[in-house]
Amino acid sequence: MILPVMVDLVPIRLVAGICGLKKLKELDLSWNSFEGTLPPCLYNLTSLQLLDTSGYQFRGNISSLIAGLTSLEYIDLSYNLFEGFSFSSFANISKLEFIRFACGSVKLDIETEDSSWVPLFQLKFLAISNCSLNKLSHQIPTFLFHQHSLRVLDFSYNELKGPFPSWLLENNTRLEFVALHNNFFKGHLHLSLPLNLTYSMDVSNNQLIGQLQQNFGNILPKIRFLNLSQNAFEGYLPSSIGSMSLLDVVNLSFNNFSGEVPRELLTGCLQLQILDLSNNNFHGHLLSRNFNLTELRILKINDNQFSGPLSNVLSKCSSLSVLDVCNNNMSDKIPTWICNQKALDTLLLRNNFFQGQIPCDTVQFRLLDLSENSLSGSLPSWSSDVLRHVHLGKNNFSGSIPKAFLSITGLVTLDISDNKLSGRIPNAIGGIPPELGQLSAILALNLSHNQLTSSIPETLSNLTQLESLDLSHNNLNGEIPPQLIKLNFLEVFSVAYNNLSGRTPETKAQFGTFSASSYEGNPFLCGLPLEKNCTSIEDSPPTPTKSSDVSDGKWYKVDLVVFLASFCATYIMFFLGVVTVLYINPYWRLRCFNLVEDCMYSCYYFVANNLSEARALIYGCSGW
């Protein structure tokens, strides 16, 4: 008799009523809204073969209840609030094949170590994930020494310690799925016998070290999913990895692998769809003529030392959606074939040595990062319905900001900082005409380190979702629009090192959290959080003349008394300084007096000669 219960509002008394069904074989209560404790009478359901209570809020101690279910073959107690569980409850259950405990935020204490019992069953499926397994010893269950029929094994996220249990994989020759990730296993990954793993092995995020054995690929010839990431593996990849011809996914990221990627991997694993070699020490020309992974959908080789151009071998990968080569030594121009990859969704080329112009007139990317290269020319006039993130900072782009950017209604981040852009900030930013929509989704706008001029447009206040605004290191002038205080989600703000003047925005809401560094480098700004006070400027009455501050549009006022006093003080200090030098140094005093004497004689003879000539001329003309 099978009784699956799937109604959300079934009362708990129904569960108690089930106890009268003595011949019940399968009881599936998964993913309903039961709570409380399971009735003790379930102990008497000796014919029960399947019990699934996953996805509830059941509480209490269930170990004693399980001990009576001697016909049990399948049990799933995942995502409950039980007090704890001991595997000794399974001591008298000989037909058990499937055990699953998956824990959520509340971790179930599971203890497997008890010398008083030896398992009578042979499991095919054992999954204990994200629980508190063997809390005191943190060791892998020793009853597994007696298991030889496992096909699925999942001990992920349990904080298990000790050497890597190679024996566990070798004792169970029919294993198809192994998940030992997110534990603290140490040592080498060394397997002495070929395994029949046909699906997955995930040992990521442990503390495994050393080189992979030379016959590694021959040990796992049928595997489809291999994840060795976030360990401390080192050395070259063995060429035998090319024998793993059925691989779909390979993740070797965050290790210390070095050398060149073996040619056998690039030519032998033809079904590979995801290849992640990021954060290692690989080098060489990965994208050479040997590259034949045409089924790739995701290629991540960032944070290595790969060099060479983006050759057209990737143009054969028609399903490629993510290409990440950031932080390498790649060079040459961005090839035009990239513009024609219709499936390419994410293109990340940051921090390489690419140069030249962006070749694409249209883009289909969702995320584009070309920052920290040597790209030049003008920014392309893209118009896209899918583009969400654009990062073009730290290049050599010049010219103005294309207005076409402003029609990208779904844009979330725009970073064009540290270029050679000039001209005005378009008023359309933040104030898109109704027919073009609004940049309402944008969260970050970085225009810093350019040569932008004119004033900050008031319409930036319409970017109500903005979290980061950086306009620093430009040539902006005028006042900071007070309307910017409407940006309630702003966490980062900088207008430093411009030519801005007037009062800073009111220090309320988010603007009350910004320090003086957000405004520094603008000598004519005043108001909090700056030390310069605006009161004296605002309280001074204007002079009713044509050249008054108001009529001239000047924001500053010159104090004539202070000006004259400072001028006189400067003149006196200069004169006294000269006198002091002449008094102390006799050489310069003598030179100075000689110079004065020479000047006096020169002036005397100049005047005397000119007067005598003038007298002779006058007397000669009068006939004397």
SULFEN-V166915 format. One record per residue. RES is the residue in three letters. D_FIRST is the distance of its C-alpha to the first C-alpha in Angstrom with 2 decimals. Layout:
res = <RES & RES>
d_first = <D_FIRST & D_FIRST>
This chain:
res = <MET & ILE & LEU & PRO & VAL & MET & VAL & ASP & LEU & VAL & PRO & ILE & ARG & LEU & VAL & ALA & GLY & ILE & CYS & GLY & LEU & LYS & LYS & LEU & LYS & GLU & LEU & ASP & LEU & SER & TRP & ASN & SER & PHE & GLU & GLY & THR & LEU & PRO & PRO & CYS & LEU & TYR & ASN & LEU & THR & SER & LEU & GLN & LEU & LEU & ASP & THR & SER & GLY & TYR & GLN & PHE & ARG & GLY & ASN & ILE & SER & SER & LEU & ILE & ALA & GLY & LEU & THR & SER & LEU & GLU & TYR & ILE & ASP & LEU & SER & TYR & ASN & LEU & PHE & GLU & GLY & PHE & SER & PHE & SER & SER & PHE & ALA & ASN & ILE & SER & LYS & LEU & GLU & PHE & ILE & ARG & PHE & ALA & CYS & GLY & SER & VAL & LYS & LEU & ASP & ILE & GLU & THR & GLU & ASP & SER & SER & TRP & VAL & PRO & LEU & PHE & GLN & LEU & LYS & PHE & LEU & ALA & ILE & SER & ASN & CYS & SER & LEU & ASN & LYS & LEU & SER & HIS & GLN & ILE & PRO & THR & PHE & LEU & PHE & HIS & GLN & HIS & SER & LEU & ARG & VAL & LEU & ASP & PHE & SER & TYR & ASN & GLU & LEU & LYS & GLY & PRO & PHE & PRO & SER & TRP & LEU & LEU & GLU & ASN & ASN & THR & ARG & LEU & GLU & PHE & VAL & ALA & LEU & HIS & ASN & ASN & PHE & PHE & LYS & GLY & HIS & LEU & HIS & LEU & SER & LEU & PRO & LEU & ASN & LEU & THR & TYR & SER & MET & ASP & VAL & SER & ASN & ASN & GLN & LEU & ILE & GLY & GLN & LEU & GLN & GLN & ASN & PHE & GLY & ASN & ILE & LEU & PRO & LYS & ILE & ARG & PHE & LEU & ASN & LEU & SER & GLN & ASN & ALA & PHE & GLU & GLY & TYR & LEU & PRO & SER & SER & ILE & GLY & SER & MET & SER & LEU & LEU & ASP & VAL & VAL & ASN & LEU & SER & PHE & ASN & ASN & PHE & SER & GLY & GLU & VAL & PRO & ARG & GLU & LEU & LEU & THR & GLY & CYS & LEU & GLN & LEU & GLN & ILE & LEU & ASP & LEU & SER & ASN & ASN & ASN & PHE & HIS & GLY & HIS & LEU & LEU & SER & ARG & ASN & PHE & ASN & LEU & THR & GLU & LEU & ARG & ILE & LEU & LYS & ILE & ASN & ASP & ASN & GLN & PHE & SER & GLY & PRO & LEU & SER & ASN & VAL & LEU & SER & LYS & CYS & SER & SER & LEU & SER & VAL & LEU & ASP & VAL & CYS & ASN & ASN & ASN & MET & SER & ASP & LYS & ILE & PRO & THR & TRP & ILE & CYS & ASN & GLN & LYS & ALA & LEU & ASP & THR & LEU & LEU & LEU & ARG & ASN & ASN & PHE & PHE & GLN & GLY & GLN & ILE & PRO & CYS & ASP & THR & VAL & GLN & PHE & ARG & LEU & LEU & ASP & LEU & SER & GLU & ASN & SER & LEU & SER & GLY & SER & LEU & PRO & SER & TRP & SER & SER & ASP & VAL & LEU & ARG & HIS & VAL & HIS & LEU & GLY & LYS & ASN & ASN & PHE & SER & GLY & SER & ILE & PRO & LYS & ALA & PHE & LEU & SER & ILE & THR & GLY & LEU & VAL & THR & LEU & ASP & ILE & SER & ASP & ASN & LYS & LEU & SER & GLY & ARG & ILE & PRO & ASN & ALA & ILE & GLY & GLY & ILE & PRO & PRO & GLU & LEU & GLY & GLN & LEU & SER & ALA & ILE & LEU & ALA & LEU & ASN & LEU & SER & HIS & ASN & GLN & LEU & THR & SER & SER & ILE & PRO & GLU & THR & LEU & SER & ASN & LEU & THR & GLN & LEU & GLU & SER & LEU & ASP & LEU & SER & HIS & ASN & ASN & LEU & ASN & GLY & GLU & ILE & PRO & PRO & GLN & LEU & ILE & LYS & LEU & ASN & PHE & LEU & GLU & VAL & PHE & SER & VAL & ALA & TYR & ASN & ASN & LEU & SER & GLY & ARG & THR & PRO & GLU & THR & LYS & ALA & GLN & PHE & GLY & THR & PHE & SER & ALA & SER & SER & TYR & GLU & GLY & ASN & PRO & PHE & LEU & CYS & GLY & LEU & PRO & LEU & GLU & LYS & ASN & CYS & THR & SER & ILE & GLU & ASP & SER & PRO & PRO & THR & PRO & THR & LYS & SER & SER & ASP & VAL & SER & ASP & GLY & LYS & TRP & TYR & LYS & VAL & ASP & LEU & VAL & VAL & PHE & LEU & ALA & SER & PHE & CYS & ALA & THR & TYR & ILE & MET & PHE & PHE & LEU & GLY & VAL & VAL & THR & VAL & LEU & TYR & ILE & ASN & PRO & TYR & TRP & ARG & LEU & ARG & CYS & PHE & ASN & LEU & VAL & GLU & ASP & CYS & MET & TYR & SER & CYS & TYR & TYR & PHE & VAL & ALA & ASN & ASN & LEU & SER & GLU & ALA & ARG & ALA & LEU & ILE & TYR & GLY & CYS & SER & GLY & TRP>
d_first = <0.00 & 3.80 & 6.65 & 9.98 & 12.88 & 16.15 & 18.53 & 21.67 & 22.60 & 19.49 & 21.12 & 20.45 & 19.88 & 16.49 & 15.54 & 17.01 & 15.08 & 11.74 & 13.25 & 12.73 & 8.96 & 9.86 & 6.87 & 5.21 & 5.62 & 6.78 & 9.10 & 11.69 & 14.56 & 17.22 & 20.45 & 20.43 & 23.06 & 21.75 & 24.35 & 25.37 & 23.64 & 20.12 & 19.77 & 20.61 & 17.96 & 15.38 & 17.30 & 15.64 & 12.04 & 13.12 & 9.89 & 9.42 & 10.39 & 10.95 & 12.90 & 15.02 & 17.47 & 20.21 & 22.76 & 22.92 & 25.58 & 23.83 & 26.48 & 27.16 & 26.66 & 23.25 & 24.42 & 24.07 & 20.55 & 19.41 & 21.25 & 18.80 & 15.74 & 16.92 & 14.00 & 14.23 & 15.04 & 15.24 & 16.81 & 18.72 & 20.80 & 23.39 & 25.69 & 25.34 & 28.07 & 27.09 & 30.14 & 29.73 & 27.66 & 28.61 & 27.21 & 27.98 & 24.65 & 23.15 & 25.50 & 23.08 & 20.29 & 21.10 & 18.41 & 18.82 & 19.83 & 19.59 & 21.37 & 22.63 & 24.95 & 26.96 & 29.32 & 31.25 & 34.43 & 33.30 & 33.09 & 30.71 & 32.51 & 30.73 & 32.33 & 31.64 & 34.78 & 34.48 & 36.46 & 34.45 & 31.44 & 30.99 & 27.69 & 25.75 & 23.70 & 24.94 & 23.96 & 23.88 & 23.68 & 25.55 & 26.65 & 28.52 & 30.59 & 33.13 & 32.35 & 34.71 & 33.96 & 36.05 & 38.29 & 41.05 & 41.49 & 40.18 & 39.55 & 36.90 & 34.27 & 35.73 & 32.45 & 32.45 & 35.19 & 32.50 & 30.32 & 31.10 & 28.10 & 28.00 & 27.85 & 27.67 & 29.70 & 30.52 & 32.77 & 34.62 & 36.43 & 36.29 & 40.04 & 39.69 & 43.05 & 44.71 & 45.54 & 43.39 & 40.67 & 41.61 & 40.22 & 36.69 & 37.01 & 38.76 & 36.28 & 33.37 & 34.77 & 31.67 & 31.72 & 31.42 & 31.51 & 33.60 & 34.27 & 36.70 & 38.71 & 40.21 & 40.82 & 44.07 & 44.00 & 47.55 & 49.50 & 49.45 & 46.68 & 47.41 & 45.03 & 46.38 & 43.88 & 42.68 & 39.15 & 36.48 & 35.61 & 34.69 & 33.99 & 35.35 & 37.39 & 38.33 & 40.63 & 42.54 & 44.12 & 44.79 & 48.15 & 48.35 & 51.88 & 54.04 & 54.13 & 51.35 & 51.85 & 53.65 & 50.82 & 48.21 & 47.36 & 47.00 & 44.52 & 42.12 & 42.85 & 39.47 & 38.73 & 38.45 & 38.61 & 41.17 & 42.03 & 44.79 & 46.22 & 47.71 & 48.77 & 52.25 & 52.27 & 55.77 & 57.90 & 57.56 & 54.39 & 54.18 & 54.80 & 51.81 & 49.61 & 50.55 & 48.44 & 45.25 & 45.39 & 41.79 & 42.25 & 41.24 & 41.96 & 44.57 & 45.40 & 48.29 & 49.67 & 51.32 & 52.53 & 56.00 & 55.82 & 59.26 & 61.19 & 60.45 & 57.05 & 56.90 & 57.59 & 54.68 & 52.20 & 53.88 & 54.01 & 51.04 & 48.05 & 48.16 & 44.62 & 45.28 & 44.41 & 44.95 & 47.79 & 48.70 & 51.76 & 52.98 & 54.78 & 56.10 & 59.56 & 59.27 & 62.44 & 63.92 & 63.44 & 59.71 & 60.06 & 62.25 & 62.25 & 59.68 & 57.04 & 54.62 & 51.37 & 51.16 & 47.45 & 48.02 & 46.65 & 47.61 & 50.66 & 51.62 & 54.67 & 56.19 & 58.08 & 59.45 & 62.88 & 62.32 & 65.43 & 66.64 & 65.95 & 62.80 & 63.26 & 61.90 & 59.35 & 56.79 & 57.66 & 55.52 & 52.42 & 51.59 & 48.31 & 49.97 & 49.05 & 50.18 & 53.41 & 54.55 & 57.77 & 59.08 & 61.39 & 62.65 & 66.01 & 65.28 & 68.37 & 70.04 & 69.26 & 65.92 & 65.34 & 64.99 & 61.89 & 59.89 & 60.70 & 59.06 & 55.69 & 53.61 & 50.41 & 52.28 & 51.06 & 52.40 & 55.80 & 57.02 & 60.44 & 61.79 & 64.43 & 65.69 & 69.03 & 68.36 & 71.41 & 72.69 & 71.22 & 67.69 & 67.50 & 64.80 & 65.93 & 62.39 & 59.30 & 55.58 & 54.77 & 52.80 & 54.24 & 57.72 & 59.50 & 62.90 & 64.56 & 66.90 & 68.37 & 71.78 & 70.91 & 73.72 & 74.80 & 73.62 & 70.13 & 68.41 & 67.97 & 64.23 & 62.31 & 58.55 & 55.49 & 53.27 & 55.61 & 54.53 & 56.36 & 59.88 & 61.61 & 65.08 & 66.94 & 69.52 & 70.89 & 74.20 & 73.26 & 76.15 & 76.95 & 75.26 & 71.66 & 70.50 & 69.67 & 66.87 & 64.87 & 64.91 & 62.98 & 59.95 & 58.11 & 55.07 & 57.18 & 55.89 & 58.35 & 61.81 & 63.87 & 67.23 & 69.08 & 71.85 & 73.23 & 76.55 & 75.47 & 78.11 & 78.81 & 77.26 & 73.72 & 72.67 & 72.48 & 69.47 & 67.35 & 65.48 & 67.07 & 65.68 & 66.91 & 64.33 & 64.10 & 63.16 & 60.69 & 60.87 & 60.02 & 57.74 & 55.21 & 57.74 & 57.21 & 59.98 & 63.46 & 65.81 & 69.28 & 71.13 & 73.87 & 75.27 & 78.48 & 77.20 & 79.85 & 80.34 & 78.42 & 74.80 & 73.44 & 72.34 & 69.43 & 67.59 & 66.59 & 64.27 & 61.97 & 59.99 & 57.14 & 59.62 & 58.96 & 61.73 & 65.21 & 67.82 & 71.20 & 73.25 & 76.08 & 77.33 & 80.47 & 79.03 & 81.49 & 81.72 & 79.64 & 75.97 & 74.42 & 73.52 & 70.64 & 68.67 & 67.65 & 65.07 & 63.00 & 60.74 & 58.42 & 61.29 & 60.92 & 63.51 & 66.91 & 70.15 & 73.37 & 75.42 & 78.52 & 79.49 & 82.50 & 80.84 & 82.88 & 82.68 & 80.17 & 76.73 & 73.78 & 73.15 & 71.34 & 68.45 & 64.73 & 63.95 & 67.65 & 68.18 & 66.28 & 68.46 & 71.30 & 74.83 & 73.76 & 72.13 & 75.64 & 77.96 & 80.50 & 81.48 & 84.84 & 85.28 & 82.00 & 82.18 & 79.98 & 77.13 & 75.72 & 79.00 & 82.02 & 84.28 & 84.86 & 85.20 & 87.14 & 90.66 & 90.04 & 88.60 & 91.30 & 94.33 & 96.15 & 96.81 & 100.39 & 101.68 & 103.14 & 102.30 & 101.17 & 99.03 & 95.51 & 94.07 & 96.11 & 95.64 & 91.91 & 92.30 & 89.83 & 92.25 & 95.51 & 98.47 & 100.34 & 104.04 & 105.25 & 102.66 & 103.49 & 107.27 & 106.84 & 104.64 & 107.08 & 110.09 & 108.33 & 107.38 & 110.99 & 112.50 & 110.12 & 110.99 & 114.75 & 114.61 & 112.59 & 115.30 & 118.08 & 116.31 & 115.93 & 119.61 & 120.70 & 118.76 & 119.38 & 123.15 & 122.50 & 120.54 & 123.01 & 125.90 & 124.06 & 123.29 & 126.93 & 128.20 & 125.84 & 127.07 & 130.68 & 130.15 & 128.60 & 131.54 & 134.14 & 132.31 & 132.21 & 135.93 & 137.14 & 134.96 & 136.43 & 140.03 & 140.01 & 138.61 & 141.12 & 144.11 & 143.04 & 142.59 & 146.04 & 147.72 & 146.11 & 147.24 & 150.80 & 151.11 & 150.19 & 152.80 & 155.66 & 156.22>
